[in-house]
Amino acid sequence: MTYAKASGIALSEAVEKVRNAASVLFDADPSIRSVGVGEVESGFGFVAVRNARAPVPYSAKMGKAIPDKLDGIPVQFIISQADPSSLARVPHSGPASPGVGSLIPEQQQQRPLVCGLQIQNYDNDVRTGEIAKGYIIIGTLGCFVKLSSSAIAILSNNHVVAGENGGVKGSDRILQPGAATFTPSMNVATLTDFVQLNPSPVGASIAAGTVVLNDVDAGVAAISVGTNYSQSYLSPRTAVPPAGVGVATTGDKVHKVGRTTGLTFGTITQISVVVGPIAYAPGGCWFQNTFVIEGENGTTFSDHGDSGSAIVRADGLVVGLLYAGNGTQTYACPIDSVLSGLTCTLI
């Protein structure tokens, strides 16, 4: 991969050393939740996102000095107010349930299927007792892919279509938009495959070599026979739909359509990001090679329930799959890693 060079530190140099930077910075500051490469000062450097509300032991506050440069490369610190998270758990009935009075059309039943719609793994919600508790777990239909079997499938996150490793391949039914009771007209796909999420031990650290790094949070569900689909958005969404695969880099203008915030626009501000731990059912999961998007002019780019959205560049090329956010930074895994991990191609 060839990287552009700005005045100062070359992007390629910062990318090459980001793993070491993550090792040092996560170890020095327990409030740090991600470390990546972005524009710093007159060139490129390391960007560390801190959760200002994270509980930090007093001993840690009095511990190691936090460097403002590593290997001669500047470090910029950004303050967030929350940990990165992914799960969208909503009431399945009543005034707060999806679709009730909502102005977001992606939360309604829509045919043909298009990118950005709300989806649910119904069977996993039954197994885990979510429905019995009055809730469903929902996410977003990212886009459509062709499997190695030539079947057409929905692409989304593991935690959306596969219940954070709890899904049953070839059996779990994916509903659109989702409900507390099974309705045949909502059954649009069947869970086919997912990339296993590998948790790290509690207290794991990059410096100690105890962190297990994941590349993607991704899964696919083959579309049911007779269900129509279109690699496009609902007609009110005036944005270029997915039309190929690209590579994310800093400064790229991107958009996404998700079930919670609809169509939003942003800029890729960091690449080669190490992030974690993010809470998943199997345990805290860490990720590598992630990239970060921030909304244009301080707007919100994503919220809970937008997980699984395809991150699309202004030229229509898909560059990633949204899997988490903290309210300001949105985290996405690279689409090439997603497709290779699931042995599929964008249609």
Contacts in CASP RR format, 6 or more apart in sequence:
PFRMAT RR
TARGET T0000
AUTHOR 0000-0000-0000
METHOD contacts of the structure
MODEL  1
MTYAKASGIALSEAVEKVRNAASVLFDADPSIRSVGVGEVESGFGFVAVR
NARAPVPYSAKMGKAIPDKLDGIPVQFIISQADPSSLARVPHSGPASPGV
GSLIPEQQQQRPLVCGLQIQNYDNDVRTGEIAKGYIIIGTLGCFVKLSSS
AIAILSNNHVVAGENGGVKGSDRILQPGAATFTPSMNVATLTDFVQLNPS
PVGASIAAGTVVLNDVDAGVAAISVGTNYSQSYLSPRTAVPPAGVGVATT
GDKVHKVGRTTGLTFGTITQISVVVGPIAYAPGGCWFQNTFVIEGENGTT
FSDHGDSGSAIVRADGLVVGLLYAGNGTQTYACPIDSVLSGLTCTLI
1 247 0 8 1.000
3 10 0 8 1.000
3 11 0 8 1.000
3 12 0 8 1.000
3 15 0 8 1.000
3 249 0 8 1.000
4 11 0 8 1.000
4 249 0 8 1.000
5 11 0 8 1.000
5 12 0 8 1.000
6 39 0 8 1.000
6 42 0 8 1.000
6 43 0 8 1.000
6 44 0 8 1.000
7 42 0 8 1.000
7 43 0 8 1.000
8 41 0 8 1.000
8 42 0 8 1.000
8 43 0 8 1.000
8 44 0 8 1.000
9 40 0 8 1.000
9 43 0 8 1.000
9 44 0 8 1.000
9 45 0 8 1.000
9 72 0 8 1.000
9 73 0 8 1.000
9 74 0 8 1.000
10 44 0 8 1.000
11 37 0 8 1.000
11 38 0 8 1.000
11 44 0 8 1.000
11 249 0 8 1.000
11 250 0 8 1.000
13 44 0 8 1.000
13 73 0 8 1.000
14 37 0 8 1.000
14 38 0 8 1.000
14 44 0 8 1.000
14 45 0 8 1.000
14 46 0 8 1.000
14 73 0 8 1.000
14 272 0 8 1.000
15 37 0 8 1.000
15 271 0 8 1.000
15 272 0 8 1.000
17 70 0 8 1.000
17 71 0 8 1.000
17 73 0 8 1.000
18 35 0 8 1.000
18 36 0 8 1.000
18 37 0 8 1.000
18 46 0 8 1.000
18 272 0 8 1.000
18 273 0 8 1.000
18 274 0 8 1.000
19 206 0 8 1.000
19 274 0 8 1.000
19 288 0 8 1.000
20 70 0 8 1.000
20 71 0 8 1.000
21 35 0 8 1.000
21 36 0 8 1.000
21 46 0 8 1.000
21 70 0 8 1.000
21 71 0 8 1.000
21 73 0 8 1.000
21 75 0 8 1.000
22 35 0 8 1.000
22 36 0 8 1.000
22 206 0 8 1.000
22 274 0 8 1.000
23 206 0 8 1.000
23 207 0 8 1.000
24 67 0 8 1.000
24 70 0 8 1.000
24 207 0 8 1.000
25 32 0 8 1.000
25 35 0 8 1.000
25 46 0 8 1.000
25 48 0 8 1.000
25 66 0 8 1.000
25 67 0 8 1.000
25 70 0 8 1.000
25 75 0 8 1.000
26 32 0 8 1.000
26 35 0 8 1.000
26 205 0 8 1.000
26 206 0 8 1.000
26 207 0 8 1.000
26 274 0 8 1.000
27 64 0 8 1.000
27 205 0 8 1.000
27 206 0 8 1.000
27 207 0 8 1.000
28 64 0 8 1.000
28 65 0 8 1.000
28 66 0 8 1.000
28 67 0 8 1.000
29 48 0 8 1.000
29 50 0 8 1.000
29 60 0 8 1.000
29 66 0 8 1.000
30 54 0 8 1.000
30 56 0 8 1.000
30 57 0 8 1.000
30 60 0 8 1.000
31 50 0 8 1.000
31 51 0 8 1.000
31 52 0 8 1.000
31 54 0 8 1.000
31 56 0 8 1.000
32 48 0 8 1.000
32 49 0 8 1.000
32 50 0 8 1.000
33 49 0 8 1.000
33 50 0 8 1.000
33 51 0 8 1.000
33 54 0 8 1.000
33 80 0 8 1.000
33 83 0 8 1.000
33 84 0 8 1.000
33 275 0 8 1.000
33 276 0 8 1.000
33 326 0 8 1.000
34 48 0 8 1.000
34 49 0 8 1.000
34 84 0 8 1.000
34 270 0 8 1.000
34 273 0 8 1.000
34 274 0 8 1.000
34 275 0 8 1.000
34 276 0 8 1.000
34 290 0 8 1.000
34 292 0 8 1.000
34 329 0 8 1.000
34 331 0 8 1.000
35 46 0 8 1.000
35 47 0 8 1.000
35 48 0 8 1.000
35 49 0 8 1.000
35 273 0 8 1.000
35 274 0 8 1.000
35 275 0 8 1.000
36 46 0 8 1.000
36 47 0 8 1.000
36 48 0 8 1.000
36 270 0 8 1.000
36 271 0 8 1.000
36 272 0 8 1.000
36 273 0 8 1.000
36 274 0 8 1.000
36 292 0 8 1.000
37 44 0 8 1.000
37 45 0 8 1.000
37 46 0 8 1.000
37 47 0 8 1.000
37 250 0 8 1.000
37 270 0 8 1.000
37 271 0 8 1.000
37 272 0 8 1.000
37 273 0 8 1.000
38 44 0 8 1.000
38 45 0 8 1.000
38 46 0 8 1.000
38 47 0 8 1.000
38 76 0 8 1.000
38 250 0 8 1.000
38 269 0 8 1.000
38 270 0 8 1.000
38 271 0 8 1.000
39 45 0 8 1.000
39 250 0 8 1.000
39 251 0 8 1.000
39 269 0 8 1.000
40 46 0 8 1.000
40 47 0 8 1.000
40 74 0 8 1.000
40 75 0 8 1.000
40 76 0 8 1.000
41 74 0 8 1.000
41 76 0 8 1.000
44 73 0 8 1.000
44 250 0 8 1.000
45 73 0 8 1.000
45 74 0 8 1.000
45 75 0 8 1.000
45 76 0 8 1.000
46 70 0 8 1.000
46 73 0 8 1.000
46 74 0 8 1.000
46 75 0 8 1.000
46 76 0 8 1.000
47 75 0 8 1.000
47 76 0 8 1.000
47 77 0 8 1.000
47 78 0 8 1.000
47 269 0 8 1.000
47 270 0 8 1.000
47 292 0 8 1.000
48 75 0 8 1.000
48 76 0 8 1.000
48 77 0 8 1.000
48 78 0 8 1.000
49 77 0 8 1.000
49 78 0 8 1.000
49 79 0 8 1.000
49 80 0 8 1.000
49 292 0 8 1.000
49 326 0 8 1.000
49 329 0 8 1.000
50 77 0 8 1.000
50 78 0 8 1.000
50 79 0 8 1.000
50 80 0 8 1.000
51 80 0 8 1.000
51 81 0 8 1.000
51 82 0 8 1.000
51 83 0 8 1.000
51 326 0 8 1.000
52 79 0 8 1.000
52 80 0 8 1.000
52 81 0 8 1.000
53 81 0 8 1.000
53 82 0 8 1.000
54 83 0 8 1.000
67 75 0 8 1.000
68 74 0 8 1.000
68 75 0 8 1.000
69 75 0 8 1.000
78 328 0 8 1.000
78 329 0 8 1.000
80 326 0 8 1.000
80 327 0 8 1.000
80 328 0 8 1.000
80 329 0 8 1.000
81 326 0 8 1.000
81 327 0 8 1.000
81 328 0 8 1.000
82 326 0 8 1.000
82 327 0 8 1.000
83 278 0 8 1.000
83 279 0 8 1.000
83 326 0 8 1.000
84 275 0 8 1.000
84 276 0 8 1.000
84 278 0 8 1.000
84 324 0 8 1.000
84 325 0 8 1.000
84 326 0 8 1.000
84 329 0 8 1.000
84 331 0 8 1.000
85 278 0 8 1.000
85 279 0 8 1.000
85 304 0 8 1.000
85 324 0 8 1.000
85 325 0 8 1.000
85 326 0 8 1.000
86 157 0 8 1.000
86 159 0 8 1.000
86 217 0 8 1.000
86 278 0 8 1.000
86 280 0 8 1.000
86 304 0 8 1.000
86 307 0 8 1.000
86 323 0 8 1.000
86 324 0 8 1.000
86 325 0 8 1.000
87 137 0 8 1.000
87 159 0 8 1.000
87 279 0 8 1.000
87 304 0 8 1.000
87 307 0 8 1.000
88 137 0 8 1.000
88 138 0 8 1.000
88 139 0 8 1.000
88 260 0 8 1.000
88 304 0 8 1.000
88 305 0 8 1.000
88 306 0 8 1.000
88 307 0 8 1.000
89 130 0 8 1.000
89 135 0 8 1.000
89 136 0 8 1.000
89 137 0 8 1.000
90 96 0 8 1.000
90 97 0 8 1.000
90 98 0 8 1.000
90 135 0 8 1.000
90 136 0 8 1.000
90 138 0 8 1.000
91 97 0 8 1.000
91 134 0 8 1.000
91 135 0 8 1.000
92 131 0 8 1.000
92 134 0 8 1.000
92 135 0 8 1.000
92 136 0 8 1.000
92 179 0 8 1.000
92 180 0 8 1.000
93 134 0 8 1.000
93 180 0 8 1.000
94 100 0 8 1.000
98 107 0 8 1.000
98 118 0 8 1.000
98 136 0 8 1.000
98 138 0 8 1.000
98 177 0 8 1.000
98 178 0 8 1.000
98 259 0 8 1.000
99 107 0 8 1.000
99 108 0 8 1.000
99 177 0 8 1.000
102 108 0 8 1.000
104 259 0 8 1.000
104 260 0 8 1.000
104 261 0 8 1.000
104 262 0 8 1.000
105 234 0 8 1.000
105 236 0 8 1.000
106 116 0 8 1.000
106 117 0 8 1.000
106 118 0 8 1.000
106 140 0 8 1.000
106 234 0 8 1.000
106 257 0 8 1.000
106 258 0 8 1.000
106 259 0 8 1.000
106 262 0 8 1.000
107 118 0 8 1.000
107 177 0 8 1.000
107 259 0 8 1.000
108 177 0 8 1.000
109 176 0 8 1.000
109 177 0 8 1.000
109 185 0 8 1.000
109 186 0 8 1.000
110 117 0 8 1.000
110 176 0 8 1.000
110 177 0 8 1.000
110 234 0 8 1.000
111 227 0 8 1.000
111 228 0 8 1.000
112 227 0 8 1.000
112 228 0 8 1.000
112 229 0 8 1.000
112 230 0 8 1.000
113 141 0 8 1.000
113 144 0 8 1.000
113 154 0 8 1.000
113 176 0 8 1.000
113 188 0 8 1.000
113 223 0 8 1.000
113 227 0 8 1.000
113 228 0 8 1.000
113 229 0 8 1.000
113 230 0 8 1.000
114 141 0 8 1.000
114 229 0 8 1.000
114 230 0 8 1.000
114 231 0 8 1.000
114 232 0 8 1.000
114 233 0 8 1.000
114 234 0 8 1.000
115 141 0 8 1.000
115 142 0 8 1.000
115 143 0 8 1.000
115 144 0 8 1.000
115 231 0 8 1.000
115 232 0 8 1.000
115 233 0 8 1.000
115 241 0 8 1.000
115 242 0 8 1.000
115 257 0 8 1.000
115 310 0 8 1.000
116 140 0 8 1.000
116 141 0 8 1.000
116 142 0 8 1.000
116 233 0 8 1.000
116 257 0 8 1.000
116 258 0 8 1.000
116 259 0 8 1.000
116 262 0 8 1.000
116 309 0 8 1.000
116 310 0 8 1.000
117 140 0 8 1.000
117 141 0 8 1.000
117 176 0 8 1.000
117 177 0 8 1.000
117 259 0 8 1.000
118 138 0 8 1.000
118 139 0 8 1.000
118 140 0 8 1.000
118 141 0 8 1.000
118 176 0 8 1.000
118 177 0 8 1.000
118 178 0 8 1.000
118 259 0 8 1.000
118 305 0 8 1.000
119 138 0 8 1.000
119 139 0 8 1.000
119 140 0 8 1.000
119 141 0 8 1.000
119 154 0 8 1.000
119 156 0 8 1.000
119 160 0 8 1.000
119 161 0 8 1.000
119 174 0 8 1.000
119 175 0 8 1.000
119 176 0 8 1.000
119 177 0 8 1.000
119 178 0 8 1.000
119 188 0 8 1.000
119 189 0 8 1.000
119 259 0 8 1.000
120 136 0 8 1.000
120 137 0 8 1.000
120 138 0 8 1.000
120 139 0 8 1.000
120 174 0 8 1.000
120 175 0 8 1.000
120 176 0 8 1.000
120 177 0 8 1.000
120 178 0 8 1.000
120 179 0 8 1.000
121 137 0 8 1.000
121 160 0 8 1.000
121 161 0 8 1.000
121 162 0 8 1.000
121 163 0 8 1.000
121 167 0 8 1.000
121 172 0 8 1.000
121 173 0 8 1.000
121 174 0 8 1.000
121 175 0 8 1.000
121 191 0 8 1.000
122 172 0 8 1.000
122 173 0 8 1.000
122 174 0 8 1.000
122 175 0 8 1.000
122 178 0 8 1.000
122 179 0 8 1.000
122 182 0 8 1.000
122 187 0 8 1.000
123 167 0 8 1.000
123 168 0 8 1.000
123 171 0 8 1.000
123 172 0 8 1.000
123 173 0 8 1.000
124 137 0 8 1.000
124 162 0 8 1.000
124 163 0 8 1.000
124 166 0 8 1.000
124 167 0 8 1.000
124 168 0 8 1.000
124 172 0 8 1.000
125 131 0 8 1.000
125 135 0 8 1.000
125 136 0 8 1.000
125 137 0 8 1.000
127 166 0 8 1.000
128 163 0 8 1.000
130 136 0 8 1.000
130 137 0 8 1.000
131 180 0 8 1.000
134 180 0 8 1.000
136 178 0 8 1.000
136 179 0 8 1.000
136 180 0 8 1.000
137 160 0 8 1.000
137 163 0 8 1.000
138 160 0 8 1.000
138 177 0 8 1.000
138 178 0 8 1.000
138 259 0 8 1.000
138 305 0 8 1.000
139 156 0 8 1.000
139 157 0 8 1.000
139 160 0 8 1.000
139 259 0 8 1.000
139 305 0 8 1.000
139 306 0 8 1.000
139 307 0 8 1.000
139 308 0 8 1.000
140 156 0 8 1.000
140 160 0 8 1.000
140 257 0 8 1.000
140 258 0 8 1.000
140 259 0 8 1.000
140 260 0 8 1.000
140 305 0 8 1.000
140 306 0 8 1.000
140 307 0 8 1.000
140 308 0 8 1.000
140 309 0 8 1.000
140 322 0 8 1.000
141 154 0 8 1.000
141 155 0 8 1.000
141 156 0 8 1.000
141 176 0 8 1.000
141 308 0 8 1.000
142 154 0 8 1.000
142 155 0 8 1.000
142 156 0 8 1.000
142 258 0 8 1.000
142 308 0 8 1.000
142 309 0 8 1.000
142 310 0 8 1.000
142 321 0 8 1.000
143 155 0 8 1.000
143 231 0 8 1.000
143 242 0 8 1.000
143 310 0 8 1.000
143 318 0 8 1.000
143 346 0 8 1.000
144 152 0 8 1.000
144 153 0 8 1.000
144 154 0 8 1.000
144 155 0 8 1.000
144 223 0 8 1.000
144 229 0 8 1.000
144 231 0 8 1.000
144 346 0 8 1.000
144 347 0 8 1.000
145 152 0 8 1.000
145 153 0 8 1.000
145 155 0 8 1.000
145 220 0 8 1.000
145 339 0 8 1.000
145 342 0 8 1.000
145 344 0 8 1.000
145 345 0 8 1.000
145 346 0 8 1.000
145 347 0 8 1.000
146 152 0 8 1.000
146 153 0 8 1.000
146 344 0 8 1.000
146 345 0 8 1.000
146 346 0 8 1.000
146 347 0 8 1.000
147 153 0 8 1.000
147 192 0 8 1.000
147 193 0 8 1.000
147 220 0 8 1.000
147 222 0 8 1.000
147 342 0 8 1.000
147 343 0 8 1.000
147 344 0 8 1.000
148 343 0 8 1.000
148 344 0 8 1.000
149 222 0 8 1.000
151 192 0 8 1.000
151 222 0 8 1.000
151 223 0 8 1.000
152 222 0 8 1.000
152 223 0 8 1.000
152 229 0 8 1.000
152 347 0 8 1.000
153 189 0 8 1.000
153 192 0 8 1.000
153 220 0 8 1.000
153 221 0 8 1.000
153 222 0 8 1.000
153 223 0 8 1.000
153 344 0 8 1.000
154 161 0 8 1.000
154 174 0 8 1.000
154 188 0 8 1.000
154 189 0 8 1.000
154 220 0 8 1.000
154 221 0 8 1.000
154 223 0 8 1.000
155 218 0 8 1.000
155 219 0 8 1.000
155 220 0 8 1.000
155 308 0 8 1.000
155 310 0 8 1.000
155 321 0 8 1.000
155 338 0 8 1.000
155 342 0 8 1.000
155 344 0 8 1.000
156 218 0 8 1.000
156 219 0 8 1.000
156 220 0 8 1.000
156 221 0 8 1.000
156 307 0 8 1.000
156 308 0 8 1.000
156 321 0 8 1.000
157 217 0 8 1.000
157 218 0 8 1.000
157 219 0 8 1.000
157 307 0 8 1.000
157 308 0 8 1.000
157 321 0 8 1.000
157 323 0 8 1.000
158 164 0 8 1.000
158 165 0 8 1.000
158 194 0 8 1.000
158 195 0 8 1.000
158 196 0 8 1.000
158 197 0 8 1.000
158 217 0 8 1.000
158 218 0 8 1.000
158 219 0 8 1.000
159 197 0 8 1.000
159 217 0 8 1.000
159 280 0 8 1.000
159 307 0 8 1.000
159 323 0 8 1.000
160 219 0 8 1.000
160 307 0 8 1.000
160 308 0 8 1.000
161 172 0 8 1.000
161 174 0 8 1.000
161 189 0 8 1.000
161 191 0 8 1.000
161 194 0 8 1.000
161 219 0 8 1.000
161 220 0 8 1.000
161 221 0 8 1.000
162 172 0 8 1.000
162 191 0 8 1.000
162 194 0 8 1.000
162 219 0 8 1.000
163 281 0 8 1.000
164 197 0 8 1.000
164 280 0 8 1.000
164 281 0 8 1.000
164 282 0 8 1.000
165 194 0 8 1.000
165 196 0 8 1.000
165 197 0 8 1.000
165 280 0 8 1.000
165 281 0 8 1.000
165 282 0 8 1.000
166 281 0 8 1.000
167 191 0 8 1.000
167 194 0 8 1.000
168 191 0 8 1.000
169 191 0 8 1.000
169 192 0 8 1.000
169 193 0 8 1.000
169 194 0 8 1.000
170 190 0 8 1.000
170 191 0 8 1.000
170 192 0 8 1.000
171 190 0 8 1.000
171 191 0 8 1.000
172 190 0 8 1.000
172 191 0 8 1.000
172 221 0 8 1.000
173 182 0 8 1.000
173 187 0 8 1.000
173 189 0 8 1.000
173 190 0 8 1.000
173 191 0 8 1.000
174 187 0 8 1.000
174 188 0 8 1.000
174 189 0 8 1.000
174 190 0 8 1.000
174 191 0 8 1.000
174 221 0 8 1.000
175 182 0 8 1.000
175 183 0 8 1.000
175 186 0 8 1.000
175 187 0 8 1.000
175 188 0 8 1.000
176 186 0 8 1.000
176 188 0 8 1.000
177 186 0 8 1.000
177 259 0 8 1.000
178 186 0 8 1.000
179 186 0 8 1.000
187 224 0 8 1.000
188 223 0 8 1.000
188 224 0 8 1.000
188 227 0 8 1.000
189 221 0 8 1.000
189 222 0 8 1.000
189 223 0 8 1.000
189 224 0 8 1.000
189 227 0 8 1.000
190 221 0 8 1.000
190 222 0 8 1.000
190 224 0 8 1.000
191 219 0 8 1.000
191 220 0 8 1.000
191 221 0 8 1.000
192 219 0 8 1.000
192 220 0 8 1.000
192 221 0 8 1.000
192 222 0 8 1.000
193 219 0 8 1.000
193 220 0 8 1.000
193 342 0 8 1.000
193 343 0 8 1.000
194 218 0 8 1.000
194 219 0 8 1.000
194 220 0 8 1.000
194 342 0 8 1.000
195 214 0 8 1.000
195 215 0 8 1.000
195 216 0 8 1.000
195 217 0 8 1.000
195 218 0 8 1.000
195 219 0 8 1.000
195 338 0 8 1.000
195 341 0 8 1.000
195 342 0 8 1.000
197 214 0 8 1.000
197 217 0 8 1.000
197 280 0 8 1.000
197 282 0 8 1.000
197 285 0 8 1.000
198 212 0 8 1.000
198 214 0 8 1.000
198 282 0 8 1.000
198 285 0 8 1.000
199 212 0 8 1.000
199 280 0 8 1.000
199 282 0 8 1.000
199 283 0 8 1.000
199 284 0 8 1.000
199 285 0 8 1.000
200 210 0 8 1.000
200 211 0 8 1.000
200 212 0 8 1.000
200 277 0 8 1.000
200 283 0 8 1.000
200 284 0 8 1.000
200 285 0 8 1.000
200 286 0 8 1.000
201 210 0 8 1.000
202 284 0 8 1.000
203 210 0 8 1.000
204 210 0 8 1.000
204 211 0 8 1.000
204 212 0 8 1.000
204 277 0 8 1.000
204 286 0 8 1.000
205 211 0 8 1.000
206 274 0 8 1.000
206 286 0 8 1.000
211 286 0 8 1.000
212 285 0 8 1.000
212 286 0 8 1.000
213 274 0 8 1.000
213 286 0 8 1.000
213 287 0 8 1.000
213 288 0 8 1.000
214 285 0 8 1.000
214 286 0 8 1.000
214 287 0 8 1.000
214 288 0 8 1.000
215 287 0 8 1.000
215 288 0 8 1.000
215 289 0 8 1.000
215 333 0 8 1.000
215 337 0 8 1.000
215 341 0 8 1.000
216 287 0 8 1.000
216 321 0 8 1.000
216 323 0 8 1.000
216 333 0 8 1.000
216 334 0 8 1.000
216 337 0 8 1.000
216 338 0 8 1.000
216 341 0 8 1.000
217 285 0 8 1.000
217 287 0 8 1.000
217 307 0 8 1.000
217 321 0 8 1.000
217 323 0 8 1.000
217 324 0 8 1.000
217 333 0 8 1.000
218 321 0 8 1.000
218 333 0 8 1.000
218 338 0 8 1.000
218 341 0 8 1.000
218 342 0 8 1.000
219 342 0 8 1.000
220 342 0 8 1.000
220 344 0 8 1.000
223 229 0 8 1.000
231 241 0 8 1.000
231 242 0 8 1.000
231 243 0 8 1.000
231 347 0 8 1.000
232 241 0 8 1.000
233 239 0 8 1.000
233 241 0 8 1.000
233 257 0 8 1.000
233 263 0 8 1.000
234 257 0 8 1.000
237 257 0 8 1.000
237 262 0 8 1.000
237 263 0 8 1.000
238 263 0 8 1.000
239 255 0 8 1.000
239 257 0 8 1.000
239 263 0 8 1.000
239 312 0 8 1.000
240 255 0 8 1.000
240 312 0 8 1.000
240 314 0 8 1.000
240 315 0 8 1.000
240 316 0 8 1.000
241 312 0 8 1.000
241 316 0 8 1.000
242 310 0 8 1.000
242 312 0 8 1.000
242 316 0 8 1.000
242 318 0 8 1.000
242 346 0 8 1.000
243 316 0 8 1.000
243 317 0 8 1.000
244 316 0 8 1.000
244 317 0 8 1.000
244 318 0 8 1.000
244 346 0 8 1.000
245 317 0 8 1.000
245 318 0 8 1.000
245 319 0 8 1.000
245 335 0 8 1.000
245 336 0 8 1.000
245 339 0 8 1.000
245 346 0 8 1.000
246 313 0 8 1.000
246 317 0 8 1.000
246 318 0 8 1.000
246 319 0 8 1.000
246 335 0 8 1.000
246 336 0 8 1.000
247 319 0 8 1.000
247 334 0 8 1.000
247 336 0 8 1.000
248 254 0 8 1.000
248 268 0 8 1.000
248 271 0 8 1.000
248 291 0 8 1.000
248 311 0 8 1.000
248 313 0 8 1.000
248 319 0 8 1.000
248 320 0 8 1.000
248 332 0 8 1.000
248 334 0 8 1.000
249 268 0 8 1.000
249 271 0 8 1.000
250 268 0 8 1.000
250 269 0 8 1.000
250 270 0 8 1.000
250 271 0 8 1.000
251 267 0 8 1.000
251 268 0 8 1.000
251 269 0 8 1.000
252 267 0 8 1.000
252 268 0 8 1.000
252 313 0 8 1.000
252 314 0 8 1.000
252 319 0 8 1.000
253 265 0 8 1.000
253 266 0 8 1.000
253 267 0 8 1.000
253 313 0 8 1.000
253 314 0 8 1.000
254 265 0 8 1.000
254 266 0 8 1.000
254 267 0 8 1.000
254 268 0 8 1.000
254 293 0 8 1.000
254 311 0 8 1.000
254 312 0 8 1.000
254 313 0 8 1.000
254 314 0 8 1.000
254 319 0 8 1.000
255 263 0 8 1.000
255 264 0 8 1.000
255 265 0 8 1.000
255 266 0 8 1.000
255 311 0 8 1.000
255 312 0 8 1.000
255 314 0 8 1.000
256 262 0 8 1.000
256 263 0 8 1.000
256 264 0 8 1.000
256 301 0 8 1.000
256 302 0 8 1.000
256 306 0 8 1.000
256 309 0 8 1.000
256 310 0 8 1.000
256 311 0 8 1.000
256 312 0 8 1.000
256 322 0 8 1.000
257 263 0 8 1.000
257 309 0 8 1.000
258 302 0 8 1.000
258 305 0 8 1.000
258 306 0 8 1.000
258 308 0 8 1.000
258 309 0 8 1.000
259 305 0 8 1.000
259 306 0 8 1.000
260 302 0 8 1.000
260 303 0 8 1.000
260 304 0 8 1.000
260 305 0 8 1.000
260 306 0 8 1.000
261 300 0 8 1.000
261 301 0 8 1.000
261 302 0 8 1.000
261 303 0 8 1.000
261 306 0 8 1.000
262 306 0 8 1.000
264 295 0 8 1.000
264 299 0 8 1.000
264 300 0 8 1.000
264 301 0 8 1.000
264 302 0 8 1.000
265 295 0 8 1.000
265 296 0 8 1.000
265 299 0 8 1.000
265 301 0 8 1.000
266 293 0 8 1.000
266 294 0 8 1.000
266 295 0 8 1.000
266 296 0 8 1.000
266 299 0 8 1.000
266 301 0 8 1.000
267 293 0 8 1.000
267 294 0 8 1.000
267 295 0 8 1.000
267 296 0 8 1.000
268 291 0 8 1.000
268 292 0 8 1.000
268 293 0 8 1.000
268 319 0 8 1.000
269 292 0 8 1.000
269 293 0 8 1.000
269 294 0 8 1.000
269 329 0 8 1.000
270 291 0 8 1.000
270 292 0 8 1.000
270 329 0 8 1.000
271 291 0 8 1.000
271 292 0 8 1.000
272 288 0 8 1.000
272 289 0 8 1.000
272 291 0 8 1.000
273 287 0 8 1.000
273 288 0 8 1.000
273 289 0 8 1.000
273 290 0 8 1.000
273 291 0 8 1.000
273 292 0 8 1.000
273 331 0 8 1.000
274 286 0 8 1.000
274 287 0 8 1.000
274 288 0 8 1.000
274 290 0 8 1.000
275 286 0 8 1.000
275 287 0 8 1.000
275 290 0 8 1.000
275 324 0 8 1.000
275 331 0 8 1.000
276 284 0 8 1.000
276 285 0 8 1.000
276 286 0 8 1.000
276 287 0 8 1.000
277 283 0 8 1.000
277 284 0 8 1.000
277 285 0 8 1.000
277 286 0 8 1.000
278 284 0 8 1.000
278 285 0 8 1.000
278 286 0 8 1.000
278 287 0 8 1.000
278 324 0 8 1.000
287 323 0 8 1.000
287 331 0 8 1.000
287 333 0 8 1.000
289 333 0 8 1.000
289 334 0 8 1.000
289 337 0 8 1.000
290 331 0 8 1.000
290 332 0 8 1.000
290 333 0 8 1.000
290 334 0 8 1.000
291 319 0 8 1.000
291 320 0 8 1.000
291 331 0 8 1.000
291 332 0 8 1.000
291 334 0 8 1.000
292 329 0 8 1.000
292 330 0 8 1.000
292 331 0 8 1.000
292 332 0 8 1.000
293 301 0 8 1.000
293 302 0 8 1.000
293 311 0 8 1.000
293 322 0 8 1.000
293 329 0 8 1.000
293 330 0 8 1.000
293 332 0 8 1.000
294 301 0 8 1.000
294 328 0 8 1.000
294 329 0 8 1.000
294 330 0 8 1.000
295 301 0 8 1.000
295 330 0 8 1.000
300 327 0 8 1.000
301 330 0 8 1.000
302 309 0 8 1.000
302 322 0 8 1.000
302 325 0 8 1.000
302 327 0 8 1.000
302 330 0 8 1.000
303 327 0 8 1.000
306 322 0 8 1.000
307 322 0 8 1.000
307 323 0 8 1.000
307 324 0 8 1.000
308 321 0 8 1.000
308 322 0 8 1.000
308 323 0 8 1.000
309 321 0 8 1.000
309 322 0 8 1.000
310 318 0 8 1.000
310 320 0 8 1.000
310 321 0 8 1.000
310 322 0 8 1.000
310 335 0 8 1.000
311 318 0 8 1.000
311 319 0 8 1.000
311 320 0 8 1.000
311 321 0 8 1.000
311 322 0 8 1.000
311 332 0 8 1.000
311 335 0 8 1.000
312 318 0 8 1.000
312 319 0 8 1.000
313 319 0 8 1.000
318 335 0 8 1.000
318 346 0 8 1.000
319 332 0 8 1.000
319 334 0 8 1.000
319 335 0 8 1.000
320 332 0 8 1.000
320 333 0 8 1.000
320 334 0 8 1.000
320 335 0 8 1.000
320 338 0 8 1.000
321 332 0 8 1.000
321 333 0 8 1.000
321 335 0 8 1.000
321 338 0 8 1.000
322 330 0 8 1.000
322 331 0 8 1.000
322 332 0 8 1.000
323 331 0 8 1.000
323 332 0 8 1.000
323 333 0 8 1.000
324 330 0 8 1.000
324 331 0 8 1.000
325 331 0 8 1.000
335 346 0 8 1.000
339 345 0 8 1.000
339 346 0 8 1.000
END
